[in-house]
Amino acid sequence: MLGRVSTSAGTQGCRRIAARPCRAKGQVRARVAGGRFRQVPLPRHRVEHEVEQLLLLGHDGLGKAAAGLTLLLFLRFAMVWVGCFAGLLCGREEIAAQAGLLVFPIGMVSNVFVPIGGMPGWLRAIAEWNPVSTVAAACRSLFGDTTGPAPTSPWPLVHPVQATLGWCVLLLVVFAPLAVRRFSAHGR
């Protein structure tokens, strides 16, 4: 049964999957993916509208959208070095998996889910200077959000792109050498 997908559903896609020689795991993945697409019917005009919105991304066009995606990739690159260093500090993968829960509050104390205006003063200060808040504000501005920051916002929220670039460079300058030195010390 694992080497061949059952055709009891009677759909043409399942018959094509069953007729092709491949591993059982690949057939199961294809069956699940095909089932998801059958369950969510998308009319053609809806798909064309979504593609148009993806290409235009507001009124600013593809250039700012590409800049926003590049900014996200740069932040991800910097965070990979932080993760490498943290994983090397933990030693065992079970401990590293549990240590990942410590990152959870960083995302929660930001302007991603709730406006920071209603937070207590000490929590608002943390959220205003949080790198997650700055990258969210930068992406909002680059993807066409025209609301902008409040007039009393601190520097990272008034200049979110520059602040995000600064956070990325700071994380890279600090954690890339630390991770490389820690990795070299283990003799791997």
Backbone bond lengths (Angstrom), bond angles and torsions (degrees), N, CA, C in turn:
res aa  C-N    CA-C-N  psi(-1)  N-CA   C-N-CA  omega(-1)  CA-C   N-CA-C  phi
1 M - - - 1.450 - - 1.524 110.93 -
2 L 1.344 117.79 -31.41 1.446 119.22 -178.80 1.519 112.69 -74.39
3 G 1.314 118.23 -25.01 1.452 120.42 -178.22 1.511 113.50 -81.41
4 R 1.331 117.61 -9.85 1.458 120.58 -175.29 1.524 108.36 -147.08
5 V 1.312 117.05 134.69 1.460 121.63 179.09 1.516 108.32 -81.63
6 S 1.283 117.03 135.23 1.458 121.98 179.73 1.520 110.26 -66.99
7 T 1.338 116.40 141.76 1.467 120.67 179.29 1.512 111.18 -101.94
8 S 1.322 118.12 23.48 1.459 120.51 -177.75 1.518 112.10 -67.59
9 A 1.315 118.10 -20.57 1.463 119.97 178.51 1.519 111.03 -69.33
10 G 1.333 118.01 -24.58 1.442 121.31 175.06 1.512 114.84 78.51
11 T 1.303 118.91 12.52 1.457 120.29 -179.68 1.512 109.81 -92.85
12 Q 1.303 116.17 152.00 1.454 121.54 -177.94 1.526 112.07 -63.72
13 G 1.329 117.08 -37.77 1.459 120.98 -178.86 1.517 112.26 -62.12
14 C 1.325 117.27 -40.53 1.461 120.26 179.32 1.512 111.00 -67.31
15 R 1.332 118.08 -36.15 1.456 120.24 177.83 1.522 110.67 -64.61
16 R 1.348 116.19 -40.34 1.461 119.11 178.67 1.516 110.73 -65.07
17 I 1.319 116.92 -39.61 1.463 120.50 179.26 1.521 109.64 -65.30
18 A 1.332 116.70 -41.98 1.462 120.22 -177.81 1.521 111.67 -69.11
19 A 1.321 118.14 -28.25 1.456 120.90 -176.73 1.523 112.64 -78.01
20 R 1.291 118.54 -20.71 1.462 121.36 -176.76 1.515 111.25 -89.72
21 P 1.325 116.99 136.73 1.465 118.80 177.36 1.528 110.73 -77.92
22 C 1.304 116.65 119.37 1.464 121.71 175.92 1.520 107.78 -158.76
23 R 1.313 115.18 173.22 1.458 120.03 -179.26 1.523 110.08 -70.43
24 A 1.312 115.47 156.68 1.463 121.04 -177.85 1.519 111.66 -63.41
25 K 1.336 116.62 -38.33 1.461 119.75 -178.96 1.527 110.85 -62.79
26 G 1.322 117.47 -39.99 1.459 121.10 178.57 1.509 111.77 -66.17
27 Q 1.338 117.24 -36.59 1.462 119.87 178.62 1.514 111.20 -67.65
28 V 1.317 116.97 -39.40 1.463 119.97 178.91 1.524 110.05 -64.47
29 R 1.328 117.15 -43.44 1.467 120.13 178.29 1.521 111.19 -60.94
30 A 1.330 116.61 -43.54 1.459 120.00 179.84 1.518 111.13 -64.79
31 R 1.321 117.14 -37.70 1.460 120.96 179.60 1.520 110.42 -65.67
32 V 1.327 117.32 -43.26 1.465 120.77 179.11 1.527 110.17 -64.39
33 A 1.329 117.06 -45.86 1.466 119.94 -179.61 1.518 110.56 -63.73
34 G 1.326 117.38 -42.30 1.459 119.87 178.70 1.512 112.15 -63.94
35 G 1.325 116.81 -38.62 1.457 120.55 177.87 1.513 112.17 -64.15
36 R 1.314 116.83 -37.36 1.461 119.55 178.60 1.519 111.44 -65.99
37 F 1.338 117.03 -38.72 1.458 118.98 179.99 1.520 111.27 -71.98
38 R 1.321 117.93 -31.24 1.466 119.66 177.33 1.510 110.93 -71.58
39 Q 1.326 117.89 -32.30 1.456 120.86 -177.88 1.518 112.56 -76.13
40 V 1.321 118.91 -22.85 1.454 122.75 -178.45 1.528 108.36 -116.04
41 P 1.327 117.12 84.53 1.462 118.19 -179.94 1.518 110.82 -73.04
42 L 1.303 117.29 131.84 1.455 122.42 178.24 1.525 109.01 -118.12
43 P 1.328 117.31 118.36 1.457 118.59 176.09 1.524 110.77 -64.95
44 R 1.311 116.43 154.19 1.460 120.91 -175.58 1.518 111.77 -60.78
45 H 1.349 117.64 -41.60 1.468 119.23 -179.28 1.518 111.33 -64.47
46 R 1.322 117.72 -30.58 1.466 120.73 178.16 1.530 110.19 -69.18
47 V 1.314 117.04 -42.55 1.459 120.93 178.85 1.524 110.16 -64.37
48 E 1.338 117.49 -42.78 1.463 120.28 178.69 1.524 111.03 -63.00
49 H 1.325 117.34 -38.58 1.468 120.98 178.69 1.523 110.63 -65.18
50 E 1.342 117.07 -42.89 1.463 120.41 179.81 1.523 111.38 -64.48
51 V 1.319 117.23 -39.84 1.469 120.58 178.42 1.524 109.62 -65.55
52 E 1.329 116.51 -40.96 1.466 120.02 178.56 1.526 110.95 -62.96
53 Q 1.329 116.87 -42.84 1.459 120.01 178.81 1.529 111.15 -66.44
54 L 1.320 116.42 -36.35 1.460 119.50 178.38 1.515 111.10 -64.92
55 L 1.331 117.29 -40.00 1.460 120.29 -179.24 1.520 112.09 -73.18
56 L 1.310 117.07 -38.04 1.458 119.20 -177.42 1.519 112.33 -82.19
57 L 1.342 116.37 -42.43 1.466 122.37 -179.51 1.522 111.74 47.71
58 G 1.305 113.79 64.15 1.458 118.97 179.96 1.513 110.43 82.39
59 H 1.289 116.89 -154.11 1.463 121.30 -177.04 1.523 112.63 -97.01
60 D 1.320 118.33 -5.79 1.457 120.44 -174.12 1.521 113.65 -87.98
61 G 1.302 117.56 -13.44 1.446 120.56 174.76 1.506 114.58 86.64
62 L 1.304 113.34 -170.95 1.452 121.49 -172.15 1.526 113.09 -76.71
63 G 1.323 118.64 -26.46 1.465 121.28 -177.62 1.511 113.01 -62.94
64 K 1.334 116.58 -48.33 1.466 119.12 179.54 1.522 111.36 -70.57
65 A 1.336 116.28 -33.17 1.464 118.87 176.89 1.525 110.18 -64.55
66 A 1.323 117.16 -42.09 1.466 120.71 176.94 1.522 110.75 -63.98
67 A 1.334 116.81 -37.34 1.468 119.93 176.72 1.521 110.81 -64.58
68 G 1.322 117.28 -39.80 1.465 120.78 177.80 1.516 112.15 -64.34
69 L 1.330 116.60 -43.53 1.461 119.59 178.28 1.528 111.20 -66.81
70 T 1.321 117.00 -37.51 1.464 120.61 176.87 1.522 110.94 -64.29
71 L 1.322 116.11 -39.58 1.463 120.44 177.59 1.524 110.63 -62.87
72 L 1.330 116.75 -41.50 1.465 120.03 177.52 1.524 111.55 -64.46
73 L 1.320 116.68 -40.17 1.466 119.79 178.21 1.525 111.81 -66.32
74 F 1.328 117.23 -37.34 1.461 121.02 178.29 1.529 110.47 -65.89
75 L 1.348 116.45 -41.36 1.464 119.54 176.78 1.522 110.33 -64.77
76 R 1.325 117.06 -39.59 1.462 120.27 178.76 1.530 110.55 -63.25
77 F 1.322 116.54 -40.99 1.465 120.77 177.62 1.522 110.56 -60.28
78 A 1.331 116.87 -43.16 1.460 120.17 178.87 1.529 111.08 -66.25
79 M 1.327 116.50 -39.29 1.462 119.47 -178.74 1.533 111.81 -70.78
80 V 1.314 117.59 -25.92 1.467 120.35 175.49 1.523 109.84 -62.58
81 W 1.323 117.30 -40.21 1.466 120.12 177.95 1.522 111.17 -66.07
82 V 1.321 117.00 -37.63 1.470 119.63 175.82 1.523 109.52 -62.68
83 G 1.331 116.33 -43.63 1.462 120.41 179.26 1.515 112.64 -65.27
84 C 1.324 116.83 -38.98 1.475 119.91 177.30 1.522 110.66 -61.20
85 F 1.313 116.38 -45.71 1.465 119.60 -179.55 1.529 111.05 -64.89
86 A 1.328 116.71 -42.97 1.465 119.73 179.74 1.525 110.71 -64.81
87 G 1.335 117.13 -39.43 1.458 119.94 178.02 1.513 112.66 -65.86
88 L 1.325 116.73 -37.51 1.457 119.96 178.10 1.525 111.75 -70.53
89 L 1.326 117.26 -30.24 1.463 119.93 176.13 1.523 111.76 -68.55
90 C 1.320 116.56 -36.38 1.470 120.39 -175.86 1.516 112.38 -69.75
91 G 1.304 117.69 -38.94 1.455 120.06 178.05 1.515 113.91 91.49
92 R 1.317 118.72 -52.70 1.466 122.43 -179.45 1.515 109.68 -112.44
93 E 1.323 116.55 148.06 1.460 119.37 -175.42 1.530 112.59 -70.74
94 E 1.337 117.81 -25.96 1.464 119.82 177.23 1.521 110.38 -65.93
95 I 1.318 116.19 -40.88 1.464 120.85 178.75 1.524 110.01 -68.96
96 A 1.326 117.53 -39.52 1.460 121.11 179.53 1.523 111.04 -64.14
97 A 1.322 117.54 -37.91 1.459 120.47 178.39 1.526 110.89 -65.05
98 Q 1.320 117.08 -39.45 1.462 120.09 178.12 1.521 111.69 -72.34
99 A 1.326 117.08 -31.55 1.463 120.43 179.37 1.526 111.38 -69.96
100 G 1.321 117.30 -21.32 1.457 120.65 177.22 1.520 112.73 -61.81
101 L 1.318 117.29 -23.17 1.464 120.52 177.45 1.529 112.25 -68.08
102 L 1.324 116.96 -20.23 1.460 120.02 178.99 1.526 111.87 -70.01
103 V 1.331 117.18 -19.24 1.457 121.54 -179.74 1.526 110.68 -78.96
104 F 1.306 117.93 -21.77 1.455 123.16 -176.04 1.531 113.81 -53.00
105 P 1.332 120.50 -45.68 1.469 119.49 -179.18 1.527 114.15 -64.27
106 I 1.330 118.30 -24.40 1.460 119.79 -179.54 1.530 110.48 -63.04
107 G 1.311 116.83 -40.56 1.459 120.20 177.42 1.510 113.31 -73.66
108 M 1.321 116.95 -31.46 1.461 120.05 -178.31 1.523 112.03 -74.51
109 V 1.317 117.62 -33.05 1.464 121.19 179.86 1.529 107.45 -94.11
110 S 1.319 115.53 70.34 1.461 121.55 179.79 1.526 108.36 -153.89
111 N 1.317 115.49 -179.63 1.463 119.94 179.60 1.519 112.01 -92.47
112 V 1.316 117.91 15.85 1.458 121.17 -177.73 1.522 110.82 -73.50
113 F 1.317 118.07 -45.93 1.454 121.43 -173.63 1.527 113.58 -99.52
114 V 1.297 117.65 -34.99 1.467 120.91 -178.00 1.525 109.27 -134.25
115 P 1.339 117.20 151.47 1.467 118.12 174.79 1.530 110.32 -68.04
116 I 1.316 115.08 142.12 1.469 118.57 -175.03 1.522 112.07 -81.68
117 G 1.316 117.78 -6.47 1.464 120.31 179.76 1.516 113.24 -65.42
118 G 1.322 118.13 -27.66 1.461 121.24 -178.98 1.514 114.44 -91.00
119 M 1.319 117.17 2.14 1.465 120.53 -179.28 1.524 110.52 -81.88
120 P 1.341 117.62 153.64 1.467 119.73 172.62 1.526 110.46 -60.93
121 G 1.303 117.18 157.10 1.456 122.45 -173.61 1.520 114.85 -53.82
122 W 1.336 117.63 -46.33 1.455 120.56 -178.17 1.525 111.32 -67.99
123 L 1.338 117.49 -36.17 1.456 120.68 179.05 1.522 111.35 -75.10
124 R 1.325 116.38 -34.13 1.463 121.16 177.28 1.521 110.76 -63.35
125 A 1.341 116.94 -40.57 1.469 119.98 178.67 1.529 111.15 -62.41
126 I 1.325 116.67 -40.02 1.465 119.72 177.45 1.524 110.45 -65.94
127 A 1.331 116.78 -43.88 1.471 121.02 -177.92 1.531 111.83 -67.07
128 E 1.322 117.43 -33.94 1.466 120.05 -179.50 1.530 112.02 -68.71
129 W 1.310 117.33 -31.82 1.463 120.69 -178.42 1.528 112.15 -101.85
130 N 1.311 117.78 8.11 1.454 123.25 179.34 1.535 109.67 -72.47
131 P 1.333 119.53 133.18 1.465 120.24 178.71 1.523 113.24 -61.99
132 V 1.326 117.90 -28.77 1.465 120.26 177.74 1.525 109.96 -67.52
133 S 1.334 117.06 -37.42 1.465 120.20 177.14 1.524 111.44 -65.17
134 T 1.323 116.09 -40.67 1.466 117.96 -178.28 1.521 111.76 -69.86
135 V 1.332 117.58 -38.45 1.464 118.48 179.36 1.529 110.42 -70.63
136 A 1.322 117.81 -34.27 1.467 119.69 176.46 1.520 110.44 -65.92
137 A 1.325 117.46 -43.44 1.466 120.54 178.16 1.531 110.94 -65.72
138 A 1.330 117.43 -37.91 1.464 120.63 178.66 1.518 111.05 -65.27
139 C 1.322 117.15 -43.62 1.466 119.93 178.99 1.513 111.30 -66.97
140 R 1.312 116.80 -37.60 1.473 118.95 177.08 1.519 110.74 -61.72
141 S 1.319 116.91 -42.38 1.461 118.96 -179.10 1.519 111.69 -71.49
142 L 1.334 118.08 -38.01 1.462 120.63 -179.22 1.525 112.88 -75.57
143 F 1.319 117.84 -27.44 1.458 120.56 179.34 1.520 112.79 -89.99
144 G 1.328 117.93 7.98 1.453 120.13 170.03 1.513 117.01 105.84
145 D 1.324 119.70 11.13 1.464 120.72 176.47 1.521 108.35 -74.81
146 T 1.307 116.94 124.08 1.463 120.64 -174.82 1.515 113.53 -101.09
147 T 1.337 118.72 3.89 1.458 119.07 -177.30 1.521 112.23 -69.81
148 G 1.318 118.12 -42.79 1.458 120.99 178.31 1.510 112.80 76.46
149 P 1.319 117.19 171.94 1.469 121.40 -178.65 1.524 111.07 -79.93
150 A 1.320 114.46 164.15 1.469 120.38 175.84 1.525 108.94 -70.15
151 P 1.332 117.21 153.62 1.472 119.32 -178.50 1.528 113.96 -62.01
152 T 1.320 117.46 -24.50 1.466 119.99 -178.59 1.521 112.44 -96.65
153 S 1.326 117.58 12.57 1.463 120.89 -178.79 1.525 110.66 -69.39
154 P 1.335 116.90 150.90 1.466 120.10 177.06 1.535 111.07 -74.28
155 W 1.310 116.01 172.89 1.453 122.54 -174.56 1.532 113.88 -54.46
156 P 1.351 120.89 -43.60 1.469 118.92 -177.55 1.521 113.86 -62.06
157 L 1.312 118.04 -29.35 1.457 119.72 -179.89 1.522 112.29 -88.93
158 V 1.320 117.82 -20.47 1.465 121.05 175.72 1.531 109.83 -80.05
159 H 1.318 117.23 -36.58 1.471 123.58 178.56 1.528 108.84 -121.31
160 P 1.336 117.95 69.52 1.468 119.17 -171.52 1.534 114.45 -69.81
161 V 1.324 117.78 -32.90 1.468 118.99 -179.32 1.529 110.09 -66.58
162 Q 1.318 116.99 -46.43 1.462 120.96 178.87 1.528 110.87 -64.21
163 A 1.338 116.64 -39.42 1.465 119.77 179.53 1.525 111.18 -66.01
164 T 1.339 116.64 -39.71 1.462 119.59 178.62 1.520 110.84 -66.08
165 L 1.328 117.29 -42.26 1.464 120.06 176.00 1.526 110.74 -61.04
166 G 1.327 116.57 -40.16 1.461 120.50 177.47 1.521 112.22 -63.24
167 W 1.344 116.72 -43.64 1.462 119.95 177.14 1.522 110.91 -61.25
168 C 1.336 116.73 -42.57 1.470 120.34 -179.29 1.525 111.08 -62.64
169 V 1.317 116.20 -46.36 1.468 119.88 -179.71 1.524 110.05 -64.08
170 L 1.324 117.23 -42.64 1.461 120.77 179.06 1.528 111.23 -61.42
171 L 1.324 117.04 -45.29 1.462 120.25 179.24 1.529 111.30 -63.44
172 L 1.336 116.55 -40.72 1.462 119.59 178.31 1.520 112.38 -66.23
173 V 1.328 116.83 -43.74 1.465 120.94 -178.32 1.528 110.87 -64.31
174 V 1.317 116.75 -35.41 1.460 119.61 -177.66 1.532 111.59 -83.72
175 F 1.343 117.62 -51.43 1.459 119.69 -167.35 1.528 114.75 -89.68
176 A 1.314 120.37 -25.50 1.471 120.04 178.43 1.523 111.11 -64.09
177 P 1.344 119.59 -49.75 1.479 117.92 177.63 1.533 112.86 -65.09
178 L 1.343 116.73 -36.31 1.467 118.69 178.64 1.522 111.31 -64.02
179 A 1.340 117.31 -42.12 1.466 120.60 179.88 1.522 111.03 -66.80
180 V 1.325 117.33 -41.35 1.469 120.41 179.44 1.525 110.21 -65.34
181 R 1.327 117.34 -43.02 1.469 120.47 179.72 1.527 110.57 -65.10
182 R 1.316 116.91 -41.42 1.479 120.71 179.90 1.535 109.87 -65.61
183 F 1.342 116.13 -41.49 1.465 120.47 179.17 1.517 110.98 -64.65
184 S 1.334 117.61 -40.66 1.458 121.93 179.21 1.532 111.26 -67.71
185 A 1.331 116.93 -33.32 1.452 120.42 -179.77 1.525 112.31 -67.86
186 H 1.333 116.65 -27.44 1.463 119.98 179.01 1.516 111.83 -76.75
187 G 1.347 117.45 -14.43 1.447 120.64 178.20 1.517 114.02 72.97
188 R 1.332 116.00 30.77 1.471 119.28 -177.74 1.478 111.60 -88.21
